[in-house]
């Protein structure tokens, strides 16, 4: 239910016909992401993470994955 304090949150995306591409990792708070342009957030209770794209474009259409790891 809660993300452990020593666990990082990793974000990836997979564009059509391509492999996974690393976007960013975060442990708490928020940080800017350059490609795709947006903000990566972790809830204060460390139960959730959100990738908010600032200005979506057609080329941002992909499958986005979130994973936990130490």
Order of alpha helices (4+ residues) and beta strands (2+ residues): beta-beta-beta-beta-beta-beta
